[in-house]
Amino acid sequence: MCEYTVEIHNSTALTLETIYIRLIGSVCDSKPQVLHTFSLSPVHTSTVYCEESVGTLLLVELEAKPCFEHFLKEWYCDKLVVTTPEKEEVHFPCYQWLDSKKPLVYLRNDKATLVQKETNTALRFQRRQELKERQQNFKWHKYGPGLPYVIYADSASDLANEVKFSFTKNIEMQYNAVRVLVELELESLMACSESWHNFEQLHSILRYPKPRIDYVQKHWKEDDFFGYQILNGLNPMLIERCSELPKHFPVTDDMVKSSLGGSCLKKEMQNGNIFLCDYKRLNMFEGNTINRKKQYLAAPLCLLFSTPDKKLIPIAIQLSQQPSEQNPIFLPTDSHWDWLLAKIFVRNAEFHDHELNFHLLRTHLLAEVFTVATLRNLPSAHPLYKLLKPHTRYTLQINIMARKLLIAPKGIFDKYTSIGQEDAVKTFLPKAVDSLTYSSLCLPENIKERGLEKIPNYYYRDDGLRLWNIIQKFVEGLLKCYYQSRDDVEKDSELQKWISDIFKYGFLGNEKSGIPQSFSNVEEVVKFVTMVIFTVSAQHAAVNNGQFEFGSWMPNLPTSLRLPPPQKKGVVTEETIFKTLPDVTTTIHGMAVLCLLSMKSSDHYPLGQYKEELFSEEVQCRRITEFREDLKRLEADIENRNKSLDPPYIYLQPAFVDNSVAL
């Protein structure tokens, strides 16, 4: 009689399921036996008896059966560690919920293998069956014309257990949605459709301002803080160097001479000091209706100047794309209220372009594409699956919830934004998808394309490039353990199907996007995987984590505007400002959503800190350790730099960057 000791690592200590285990080896299989999971300890042992050695241990089969009819209890298993009679320890990662709704689960050991190098017949069969089951559980669904595909699921409850929230996060998300208005002490204002009367009234609702929120409130009117947000706020991706003015933006030297300190546009353009933000994607939208009142939004062009003292300031704003007498160019030399309202219209445009394009599309929707493609095409034994699994955590469930809460009919965008849900989904997003390119997702290339290599105080660029390089080094070191030749890449049918699906379902087969349709060498794989991990971790953190800090002071990031852009100068007053800004209830709901989207759950993992132990080989584990050490050094450097910054730029500090789009 042979004894196999099974060490069980589980996150739920008690289950009302009966779990059966069967060991599958190269010589024979054990009989199914009860795995004793009742324990008050997260790690405990059980024993499996076999009449003879099963040989090389290949697979572990787990089967869950309910103890009581109609009474099911899910059990979350981290991993099993099986010690053979020969004293060999074999690790079997699980990291999923088990219950009798999904009766059989097959676990492989933690050795990663490419499909073409899988020699054992039983393991090849398991590999195919795993993908077959995943492709049944995770199906593509057409979200809308011209949009990336999403997961086929009406609600989060339709998802397979292996991708659902933990119990802790699920409770927190439900609780947060209810408590946020209470915690902000704003529930009494939820149904007030009146205008705000003055800034003091707005100030009174920020009862517990954080230092960064307080900073925004104090400085939001200042031109240099306006420019700071263009570089280091929620949307640092739109600005680009301007070497020639657009023909439909006829700014003259006389208009900006005082802002340029007596210099001229041509000279400053040649010196690389003139920049442009163009919100052209918002052109021609009619505007939503909120509380039976029409809303408005602009499609501005904003010209900015990088000053000799290294500040970025706006110097000209045109609120519509086509110049005319009814579309004047607003300047810092105009009246205080004219200039302030012009900047408010830019900030409203910034809200919409940021939330729909740079936040929703370029992080959440792309992360969902990467996740579904990974689940459908890469089995658990594939090294790329092991690498990417922590970076797909909770993405499907959070996206389904976001579609229900934010961009569904009668959702947040429908009720409280200038653009509305229908225009957002049916018109704006397809336009944004059409302009989506591979190079714009690869930060080093994107910085060069936008001509932003030298602009000072661009902390998003500085921290982002270092993060990109750290991720690339990690990805390269790990993947080159498996892909040692062009042949290894070209013959990996699972890898080729993965990138083919991303091209087809994420980028809709658009060859102009530059997204690869296949891989021919390891360098191409490393670059693409670096982009994937950067997008779902660092990029998402940069555009998500500061939403409440920049948007809780509503005039700095209004979700809607109630008057059209002014058609001439000299008519705007303080009263005009408050008639234009969102009403009370729109403000309150906007604040609540931004607060919810910015909240960290207790069940999150910073970049490089992995819940799952999926690799066991010495070289691969060393690469993970080096990755964490590189991130730790970057963390220290950013903290040291931030000591002299007011406000500090914290959004790409590794400790504040999640592994995945999980919020």
N, C-alpha and C positions, 0 to 999 in steps of 0.2 A: 504493500500500500504506500503510495506517494502522497506527501502533504505539500500543498501550495498555500503559503501565507498571503492573504490579500489585505493590504493596508488601504483603508477607505478614507479619502479626504472629501468631506462634504460640507456644504454651507448651511444646509438644514439638518439639524441633528436628529429629528424625529420624523418618521413617515408612517402612515397607515397603509402603505403599499407593502406587499411581499415582493422582494426583489430576488430573482433567480439569476445565478451566474453559471456560465459554461465556458470552459477553457478550450480553445481550438488550437491544436498544434500541428506540426509537420508530420507526426506519426499517427496520432489519434486525437479524439476529443474526450473531454470529461463529460459525465452526465450532469444535467442541470441540478444545482443544489441551491438551497436558500442562502442568500447573502445576509448576514445579520447586520442590519443598518440601525437598529435601536441603540442610541448612544447619546449621552449628554456631552460628549467630546466631539470636536470637529474632525478628529482623526482617531480611528479605531481599527481593530483587526478582526478578520474572520478567516476560517480555514476551509479549503476545498480539498477533498480527498479523491484520489484517482487510483485505479488498480495498477496502472503503470504510468511511466513518464509520457507526457504528450509529445515529447521531442521539443523542437524549437517552438517556443510560444509565439503564435502568430496573431491571434485575435482573442478578445474577450466578448462574449455575448451576454447582455443584460436583458432580462425580461421582467416587467413590472405587472403584478396582478393585485387587484384590490382585495383587502382583507374582508371588507363588508360590502355587500351588494349596494350599488348606487351611491357609494361613498368613496370618493377619490381624493387622494392627497398627493400633490406633486413633491418630488424629491430632487433637490439640486445636488449633483455630484461634480466635484472638481476633477478628481482623477483617482485611479487605482494604481497601486504599486504592488506587483505580484513578485514574491520571492519563490523561485523554483527549488526543487529538491537539490539542485546543483549549486544553490546559494547565489544564483544570478538574479539581480533586481531588474524587473522590466516595468517601465512606466507606461500607463495608458491614459492619456489625456481624455477627459470627457467634457467638462464645463458646459453642461446643459441640464435642463429640467427633464426628469423622467417620470412617466406615469403610465397607467394602463391604457390610455388613449393611443399611445404609441408603444405597442407592446415590446418590440424588439429593437435593441440598439447594439450595434457592433462597434467596438473600440479597437483601434490599432495602436501599436506602440508608437513612441514619439520620434522614431527615425523618419526623416523626410526622404522621399524618393520621387524621382521623375518617372512619368508613366512608361517611357521607353526603356527604363532600367529596372522595372518591376518584373522579377523573374518568377516568383512563386505564383502558381495558378490560382490558389485560394485568395491570395492578396489582390491579384488582378481582377478576380471576380468581385471581391468586396468593393474594390475601387469603382467599378462600373455600377454596381448596385447602389452605392452611396450617392453617386451623381444622379442616377435614375430617380431615386427617392427625392433628392433635393429639387430636381427639375419639376417634380410633381408639386412640391410644397412651395416653391418660389417661382412664380410665373410672371412673365412680363405683362404689363397692362398699358395700353395707350392712354396717356393722361389727357392729351388734347392735340389738335393739329399743330405741327411745328414745335412740339415740346418733347423733351426726353421722356422715355417710358419710365413707369414706376412699378412698384410691386403690386400684384393682383391681390388686393385685400380691401374689403369694405371698412373694416375696423381693426384696431390693434388685436382684438380677441381672435381674429382669423389667422394670425401669424403662428407659425410653428414655434414650439416652446423654446427651441434653442436660440431664438433671437429676441425673446421677450425681455422686458425690464425685470430686474430683480424685485423681490417683494418690497425692499426698502425704497427703491426709486419709484416704484409704482404708487405706493402710499404717499410719498412726498409730492409727486406730480399732482395727484388728485387734491391733496391738502393745499398745495400752493395756489392752485387755481381759485380756491375758495377764499383763502386767507389774505391774498395780496392787497385787496382793497381795504380790508379791515386793518392790516398792519400799516398801510399808508394813511389810515384814518380818512378815507375819501368816500366811504360808502354813502354818506349823506348827500353827496353832490352828484350821484350817478344819473339822476333824471333831470338835471338842471340844464336847460337849453339857452340860458342867457349868455350874454357876452361878459367877458372880463372887463372890469372898469379901469383898472390900473395895475402897475407892476407890483405894488405892495400887496394887492389882493392875491396875485399869483404867488408871491413869496410866502404868503401865510399857509399855503397847502404843503409846503416843504417843511414838515415839522421836524424831521430828523435828517437833515442834510449831511452827507459825507463830505470830506474835504474836497474831493474832485467835483462833486455836484455843486458845492459852494463856489468853487473856482469858476465853473461854467456860468453860474448865475451872475457873478461879479464881472466877468470879462466878455460875455457873449456879444456885446455891441462893438467891441474893439476890432479894428481891421486886422491887426496882426494875429489875434486869436481866431478870427475867421480864416485866415490863411493857414494857421497852425492846424486847424481841423481838416483842411483840404489834404494836408500831408500826413497827419497822424491821428485823424479822427476815425469815424466808422467806415469811411470810404476813401482810402488812400490810393485807389486804383484808377481814378478818372483823369487826374491832372496829367498834362503832357507839355513838353517844351514847345513853344510857338516860334517858328522861324519865319512865318509869313501869316499875316492876318487873313482869316476867311473873308471872301468878298462880301459876304452878307453880314459882316461885323465891321462897319466902316469907322473904326476908332482913328482919330487924327492926333498928331503931335500936340496941337493946341489943347486938346481935351485932357491929356495926361501929363503935360509938361511939368506941372507942379508936383505931381506924384513921383515923377522920375527925377526930381531934383534938378530940373533944367535940361536933362538929357533928352534924347529923341528915341522913338520906338525902334528905328532901324539899327541904331548903335547898340541898344540894349538887347535886341534880338540876336545880333551878331555875337554879343558877349554871353549869350545863353541865359539871360536873366528874365525873359518874358515867358509866361506860361498861360495855358488855356484850359478851362473846364467847359466842355460843351455837352449840354443835356439834351441833345437833339432827339434822343429816343422818346422823349416826352412830347414831341411836337404833334399838334393836331388833336390832342385829347380834349373832349368837351368838358369833362368834369362831372363828378358824382353829385348825388343829392343826399344831404344829411339833415334829418329833422325837418324835412320838406323845404329845405333851402339849398339852392344850387351852390356847388363848390367850384373852385378854380385852381388851376395849376399852370405854371409857365414852363417853357423849354429854353432856359437862359443860356447865354454865352457869358462867361466871366473871365476877364483878363486879369492876370496877376503879375506882380513884379517882385523879384527877389532883391531886396535892398542891400546896400553895402554893409549894413550891420546885421545881415543874415536873417532878416525877417521876410516872410512872404505876405504881401498885402494885396487886396483887390484894388484895381485901378479903373475898371470900367465894367459895367454890367448892362447887357441888352436882354430884355426879358422874353422876347420872342425871336424866332429864327430869321424872319424877314424884316429888314430895316424899313421904317416908314416914319412919317411925322407922328403917327399914333404909337410908335414904338421907339421912344427916345433912348439914348444911351445914358445911363445914370453914372454919376461920377462922385468921388469923395468930396469934391468941391460944391456939390449941390447941397440943398438944405439937409439938416440932420435927419428929418423924418423921411424925405425922399430916399436918401441913401440907405437908411435903416430898412425901409420897406423893400427896397430892391434886394438887399441881402437876405431878408426873410423869405422872399420868393425863391432865391437860390437855395436856401436851406430846406425849403419844402420840396423843391426838385431833388435835392440831395437825399431826402428821406425816401422818396419813391424809387430813385435809381439804385440807392443802396439796398433797400429791403428786397426789391424784386429781382434785380440783376446780380449784384455782387454778393448778396446774402443768400436769398432763396435759390436762385439758379446755380450760381457758381460754387456754392458749398453744399447746401442741402440736397438739391436734385442730382447734382453730379455724384455726391457721396452715395446716394441711393442706387444710382447706376453702377458704381464701382462695387457696392455691396451685393446687389443681385447677381451681377456677372461673376463675382467671386464664389457665391454660394452655388450657382448653377454649373460652374465649369471647373472648379478646383476642388478636388477631394481633400479630406483632412490630412492625407499623407503628402500632399504637394507642398514644397517649401514656401511657395508664394502664398498659399492659403495660411500657413502657420505665421508668416510674416504679417499678413494683412488682417487676420481675424481680430486682433485688438482694435484695429482702426475701422472696424465695421460695427462695433458694439453699440447697440440700442438705436442705430440710425434708422432702421425701418419703422420701428414703433414711434419714434419722435416725429418722423416725417408724416406718418399717417395722422397723428394727433395735430400736427401743424396744418395739414390740409383741411381738417375738420374745423379747427379753431380760427385760422387766419385767412385762408383764401377760398373758402367755400362760400356759396351764396348765403347771405345773411351772416357771414363771418366778420371778423374784425376789419378786413380791407373793404368789405362791402358797406359796413356801417360807419366807419370813422376815418376814411382817407379820401383825398381829393380824386383819386383815379377810379376807385370802385373795383369790385371783384371781376366783373365781366371784361372790362377793358384791360385789367391787369393780366388775366389769364389768356384771353383770346387775341389780344393785340400786342401788348407790351412785351410779354415774355417771348412769343415767337420771334419778334424783332431782335430781342437780346440773344436768343439762341442762334439766329442767323449770323450774328457778328462774333460768335464764340470761336476762338482759335486756340490751338495747342500752345503757341508761343505766349499768348496772354495768360495761360495757366502756369507757365514756367517762369518763375520770378526773375532769374537773371536775364532772360531774353526780354521779358516784359519791361524791365527797368530800362534796358537799352532802347527798345522800340519807342518808349515814351520820352527818351532823352533826359532821364532823371539821374544819371550817374553822379552828377556833381552838385546838385541843389543841396544847400546846407540844411541841417536840422531835420532830415528826413529819417526819423528813427524807425519807422516801419520798414523802410528799405534796408537800413543798417542791420537791424535785428533779424529781419526776414532772410536776407542773404546768408547770414551766418547759420541760421536754422536750416536753410536749404542745403548748405554745404555739409552740415553735420548729418542730416538725414541721408543725403546722397552717399556719404562715406560709409554709413551704416548699411544701407541697402546694397551697395557695391560689394562690401566685404562679406555680407551674408550670401547673396545670390551667386557670387563667383565660387562659392563652395560647391555649387551644383552645376552651374553652367560654365564649363571649362573650355568650350569650343563653340563655333558657329553651329556645328552639327547638333549639339545638345539643345540649342535654342530652336532651330528649325524643325527638329523631330518631336518637340514637345507639343503634341496635339492639344493637350488641355490648355496650355499657355496660349496657343494660337487661337483657340476657340474663345478664350477669355477676352483677348484684345479685339477679336472680330465682333463679339457681342457688344462691347463698349462702343466701338465705332458705329455699329448698326443702330443700337437702341439708345445710346446716349447722345451721339452726334448725328444721328439720322442719316448716316451714310454720306455726309457732306465732305467731299474730298478737299474742298477749299479750307476746311477747318485745320488741316495739317495733322489731324490725329492719325496715328499709324493704324493700318488695317491688319498688319502682321508684323512679326519681329524676325530679323535675320541675324542679329548678334546680341551679345549680352549688354553692350553699351546702350542699345536702344531700350532694352528691358529696364535697366537701372534708371535711366532718365524718366521713363514713364512711371515707374513705381515710386520714384522720388516725388514726382508731381502728385500722384494719388495721395500719398501720405501727407505731404505738405498741405494739400487742399483741405483734407478732412480734419487736420489738426491745427496747424499754425494759421492758415488762411481763415478758417472758420473762427478761431479765437480772435483774430484781428478785427473781423467785421461784426462779431457777435457780442463779445464780452463787455464792451463799453456802452451798450445801447441805453441803459438806464442813466448812466453817468452823463452822457451827452444829451439825452432826450428828456430827462425828467424836468428840466427847465424848458417848458414847452416852446417859448419863442425861438429857442435855438434850433429846434427840430420839429416844426409843426407838421402834424399829419394831414391837415387840410387847411384851406384858406377860403374865406367866405366872400371876398370881393375880387374882381378881376384885376390883372396887373394894371397899374396906372398908365394912362395914355399921354400924359403930359406932366411936366415938372411944376413944382410950386404949389400943388394943391393938397398934398398929403399932410395931415396933422396927426397929433397923438391919438385923437379920436378915430381917425382912419385906421391906424394900426390895430386898435382893439376891435373895430368892426371887421377887420380882415382876419385876424387870428381865430383859431377854432373856438367854438363855444365851450362852456364849462364841461358838459358831459363828454364831448369829444376829447377834450384835454385829459379828463380823468381816465377814460378807458385807454387812451393812448399811453399814458403813464403806466397804467396797470400792466398792460401787455409787455411794454419794454422792461418793466421790473421782473415779470415772470420769465421772459426770455433770457435775462441776465443772471438769474439765480443759479448758483451751483448746488448740485445735490451732494449728499454725503457719500453717495455711491459713484464716485468718479475717479478716474485714474489719469494723472498728469502724463504728458508725453514721455515715453520710455519706461514708465512704470506699468508692468503688465500683470493683470490678475492671472492670466493663463500662463502656465509653464509648458510651452509647446515644443521647445528645443531642448535637447539634452547633450548633444555632442559638444566636446570641449571647445572647438574653434567657434562654433555658433554662439555658445554661451559667453565666450570672451568678447565677441563682437557686441553683444548686448551690453555687457559691462562697460566696454569702451564708449558705446553710445551714451550711456547714462553719465559717464565721466565728462564727456564733451558737453552734454547739456548742463551739467553742474557748473562747469567753467563759464559757460555763457551766462548762466543765471547770476553768477557772482559779478561778472563784468557789467551786466545790465544794472544790477543793484548799485554797483559803485558809480556808474554814470548817472543814474537817476538821483543820486544825492545832490547833484548840482542843477537839476532840472525842476522847473515849476511851470506846468505840472509835469510829473514824471511820466514816461511812456512805459506802461507795464504790460501791454496786451500780448507781447510775444516773449515774455519771461517764461521759460519752460514750465515752471511750477503752475502757471496760470493757463497753460495750453493743454486741453484734453486730447487724448489719443484719437478720439472719434467725434463725429457730429452726434452728440448725445443730448443736446439742449437747443 
